């Protein structure tokens, strides 16, 4: 069970480490890093920094190695900013959540494409199964014509510019009263 003290310490560590990575770390291997979270041990001697790294696997490994090499520098910055009995030893872990969410998104898109292809295939089969005669086509044509005329009627309605004030009745309503 996490205590409030550990949660506050983890948040403070996350802020200091993320700002140090963003502004002070000059290692060219460390690019496109987001500090997602921090897990602090109960004695506060160790902290696991959970990071998200954008890029392919090779870039991810290179960036993680750069972060591990910079952990001493980051611990020094942490000791300067946070007053604790022990400065936690930093270890870095890659958050797999982003990769998993991208994989799930790709699977969902694939399922949507397959459903769309199945719908278009069944739609063409149904369209060819419907008997076409002159009466059916004339009914369809009149329905299409009526929908077009309704949309034309709506577009020809004048738009009133200005504030819509419902408290004052319209001029036509005043004449009737």
WOURSUL-V911975 format. One line per field, one symbol per residue. burial: 1 if it has 24 or more other ideal C-beta (glycine too) atoms within 12 Angstrom, else 0. A space follows every 10 residues. Layout:
burial = ???
//
This chain:
burial = 0000000011 0111011101 1000100011 0011101111 0001011111 1110000001 0011011101 1001101100 0101001101 1111100000 0000000000 0000000000 0000000000 0000000000 0000000000 0000000000 0000000000 0000000
//
